[in-house]
Amino acid sequence: MVVTHPSGDIAAQQRDLIVISTILMLMIIVPVMALTALFAWRYRQTNTSATYDPDWHHSTRLEVVIWSAPLVIIIALGAITWISTHLLDPFRPLSRISESKPVAAEVKPLDVQVVALDWKWLFFYPEQGVATVNELAAPVDRPITFHITASSVMNSFFIPALAGQIYAMPGMETKLHAVINKPGEYDGFSANYSGAGFSRMNFKFRALDGKGFDEWIAKAKASGSTLDQKTYIALERPSEQEPVRYYASVENGLYNKVLNMCALPGQMCMSEMMHIDAMGGGGENSEANRERLRYDGHRLRQGVEEPGATFPVSGRPPNTNVQPQGMKPDALTPDVNKQQTQPDEGQGHRMPGMDHQGPAPGQMHDQ
């Protein structure tokens, strides 16, 4: 219901697009359904007064209606889709606050940097110098520019009252320009499945007036805590139902390290590697960078394996008896591990590289 009753101008335009498209399609669907029922009734077997003409095969007027009406609707839908695709491009800066209020030239958008973690949301406010976990706030009628990325797994940033969902991907940055027009508290969540804690990956979005937003920033600064690289590494580990946290200050460049996948010790920033490539590559010396560019399985290499991270095909025994959410109870038992690592009866062959006596190939579980 919130999609049909949004509180932000971008979401309102998206709602109007849905309504207009639905009405245009119903202009075909409703007559077809009505005529289907009418024909079934009018030409029923017991209606002997209806004209019986088995040799009828053509009507020019009927053909014109059948082909012209859908053609006009398809043209209208195509035009609306083309226009709205450009006007509602999430990378496009806002040109208006609401239908009757354009963005003033002197208005500076609020910058918010979003990081999707397992399974929580981290928000940086570079202008204000604060950061929060699982709580987002913005002033009413001020444009917001979201810079969105993820730490490990692809996710989706979605506040239905504000705008449509935007994907968050590790090593990449997507953007969303939006504005909230009504004060209130709105739900935000992940709209893309990302693991066991996905269903609890929620946060609150607070739309405040100017004074209220300043007080919210002051509350964050009053926390006295600092989000530095060490704190981020601990926060980055998978966890569920994290409480709201405020950080009064943030280490310089931390978001860029997260974006470039080098927030953890020993990793090379993607921007650094791209610079090396742009300069012609490192030649034989680039072999030394190989390990620094391995981003998958970093927790396991650090000796930290979260509950439920072990899976049967790895050949490793479970490191915990904690039952992960959504996993079948027998998935952690040694019997299942044994069955998964033995070849099926009657097959007489194995997949290339598979050794049923030992662990699976390194490329499957990053060992």
N, C-alpha and C positions, 0 to 999 in steps of 0.2 A: 504493500500500500504506500510505502514511503516513496517509491519510484513515481507514483502518480500524484503525490503531494509533496514535491521537493521544496527545499528552502534556499536553494542556490540557483543563480541565473542559468548556468550551464546545464544543470540537471533539469531545469524547467524547459529549456530548449530541446533537450533530449526527450523529455516527456511529450512535448508537442509533436516531435517527429514520430514518436511511436503512435500517438493518437491519430495523426493525419494519415500515416501509412495504413493503420488498421481500418479507418473509415474508407479509404480508397479501395482496399481489398474487399471490404464488406459490400461495396457497391456491385461487385460481381457475385460474391458468395451468396448474399441474401436473395437476390432474384433467382439464382440457379436453384437454391434449396426450395424456394417458394414454388417455382414452376415445376420442379420435380414432384412435389406433393400435389399440385394442381393437375398435372398430366395423369398421375396415377389415379386420381379420383375421377377426372373427366372421362378418361378412356378405360375405365374399369369394364370388366366383362358384362356386368349387369346393366350398364348404361346403354341401352339399345338406341337412344336418340342421338348419340355421338356419331359424327361422320366417319365411315369406314372407307379409307382410301389406301389400299396396300400398294398402289402403283405410284404414290406421290414420292418425288425424289428431289425437288429443288424449289427454292423460293429466294429470289434476289433480295427482297427486303429483309428477310430473315438472315441471309448470309451477311449482309451489310452490318446488321446489328451484332451478330455473333463475333465478327472480326474487328469492327471499329471500336466497340466499347472497351474490350481488353487492351487494344492497341493504345487508346487514349490514356488509359489508367497506367499502363507500363511506361509511357512517355512521361507522365506526371511523376510517377515514382522515381524514374531515372533522374529527372531534373532535380527533384527534392533531395535525393540521395547525393548527387554530385555537389550541390550547393552546401548541404549540411556537412558533408565530409570535409570540406575546406573550412567552413565557418567554425566547426566544432573540433577541429584538429587540436589535440591536447598540447601540442608544441606551439600553438599559435597564441601570442599574447592577447589578453582581453582588450576589446574595444569598447565595452560597455559594462556598467555595474548591474543595470537592470534594463528592461525594455525601454524605459524613458529616461535613463540616466547614463550618459557616456562616461568613460574614464577620463578624469581630468589630467592634463598634461603633466602637472606637478606631482601627481600621486605616484609613490614608489611602492611596487608590490612587496608583500611580505615573503621573504625567502624561507622555505622549510626544506630541509634535507631529510629524506626518509630512508631508513634501512630496515628491510625485512629480515629478522633473525629467526632462529628456531627456538621457540615459537612465540615471538613477541615482536613489538614494533619499537624502533628507536628513532626519535625525532631530534634533529639538530636545528637550532635557531642561530645561524651565524651572525646575524646583525645584533642580536641580543646577547650572544655568547653563552647560551644555556642549552641544555638538552633534557629530554624526558623519555621515559619508557611507558608505553601503553596509555599515554594521554597526549592529546593534541589540542591546541587552542589557536584561535585567530580572531581578529576584530571584524565586526560586521561591516559590510560594504567596502572592504579593502581587498584589492586583487591579491591572490596568493599564487606563488610560483613554487610548485613542488618539484624537487629533484629526487628521483626515486631509484634505488638500487637494492641489492640483496647480498647477504653474506655468503650463502652457500646454495640454497635450492631456489628455483624460480617460484615466485609468489605473485599475488595480485592485490594491489592497494585499492580499497573500495569504501567510499562513504556515500551511500545511495542518495542522501539528501543534498550532497554537494555536487557530485559529478559521477560519470561512469568510471568503471574499473580500469586501472592501468597496471600493466605487468611490471614486476620488480625482478630483475635478473642480475646475477652476480657478474661483475666485470663490465657491466653496462649501465648506462643512466638513461632512464626515460623521464619525461616531464609531463606535468599537468598544470594548466593555468585554470583557476577557478575562483569563485567568490561566493561567500555565504551572505544571504540577505536578511535572515531572521535570527535573532538571538535564541539560544537554546542549547540543549545537549543532545548530540546525535551519535548513532552507532557507526563504528568503523570496524572493518574486519578483513580477513584474507578471503578472497574469492577464488583461490586456486589451491587445490589439494597439495600439501607439502609435507605430509608425514603424520605421525601419531598425534601430535599436539595441535593439528590444524584447526579442529573444531573449537579450541579455546584461544585461538589467536585473534582476540578482540581488543578494541580500545575505544575510548570515548573522545569525541570531538566536541569541544566547547566553543560555541560562537558567542563572543562577548562584545560589549561596547568598548570604546577606547579606554575608559577608566578601568573597566573590568579586566581588559587584557594587560594593562600596565600592572595591575595588582597581581595577576597570575604570574607575570614575569618576575615580579618582586618576590613572590612566594618561592619560585624556583631558585632564585639567587640566595634566598634565606636558608636553603638546605645546607649550604656550606661544603657540599661534596664536589669532587672533581672527576670528570670523565677523561681519564688518560688512557694510554695504550694498554697498560696493565689491567685497569678496570674493565676496558672493553673486551679483552681476551676472556676474562671470567664471565662477562655478560653474554658473550657470543656462544657459549656452550648451550646445547639444547636444554630447555626448561619450559614448563607449562604453568599457566595461571600466575605469571609474574605480577606482583603488585606494582602500582604506579610509583615511579621513582623520578626525582628531580636532581639535576646536576647544575650547580651554580656556575661552573666554568667547564670549558672543553679544551683539551689539548689542541694546539694549532695543527691544522692539516689532517686531523684524524679521519674526517669523512672522506677526504681524497685517498687516504690509505685504504679505507674500506672499499671504496670504488675501484681502486687499482689492485685490490686483492693482495695487499702487502701489510695489513695491520698486524699480522702475526710474525713473530721473530723468524728471521732467516729467509723470508720470502722476498722475491724481487717484484717491484711494482710493474704492472703491465705497461704503464707509460714509459718506464725506463727501457723495457724490452722493445717497445715500438720505436723509441728514439734510436736504439742500437740498430734495428732493422732499417730505419730510414737513412741511417748513415752508411749503409752497405753491409751491415752484419758484423759479427765479431770473429768470423772465421773459425779457426780451430780452437780459439780461446773461448768460444761460446759453449763448449762442452761443460765448462765449469758452472754454467748457469742452469744446467738441466734440473738439478734438484731444487734450486731456488724458484723454479717455475712450476713445480708440482703443487697444485692447489687442492686437489681431491685427497681425501683421507688424511688431512693434516692433523686431526685430533688423534687418530690412531698412531701416527708417527711421534706424537708428543707423549704417548703413553696414556692417553685418556680415551677410553672407549665407553660411550654412554650406554645405559641399560637398553637392551634390545637391539644394539647395533650389530651383534653377531647374527649371521644368517646361515642356514644349513649348508649352502653350497660352498661356503668358505672352508669347511672342514675343521674349523676351530671350535672348541667346546664353548658353551655359553659362559659369559663372565658374570652372570647374575641370574637370580631366580625371580627377579621382579617382572611381572607380566606387563608388557607394553600395551597401551591402549590399541585396540583393533587387531591384535595378533592372536591367532588361535592358541589355546593353551598348550597343545602338543608341539607347537613350532619350536620350542626351546628344549625339548627332551633329547637326550643322546640318541634314542632309537631313530628319531626322525633324521638327525644328522647322519647317522650311519646309513639309513636307507637312501638319502640323497646322494651320498658319495659312492654308492655301489652301482655298477651297471645294471640296467634292467635285464631280467631273465629273457632269454630267447633272442636278444638283439645280436650278440656275438661281435659287437664293435663298440667303440667309444668315440666321442667327439675328439677331433684333433687337439692335442695339448692337454687333454683331461687325464689326470692321474687319480684313480679312485682310491689309492692308498694314501694320498696326501692332500694338501690344500688345492683349491682351484687355481687356475693360472693367475699371475699377478695382475693382468689387466682387468680381471673381474672384480677384485676386491682391494686393489691398490696395495698389495704386500710387496 
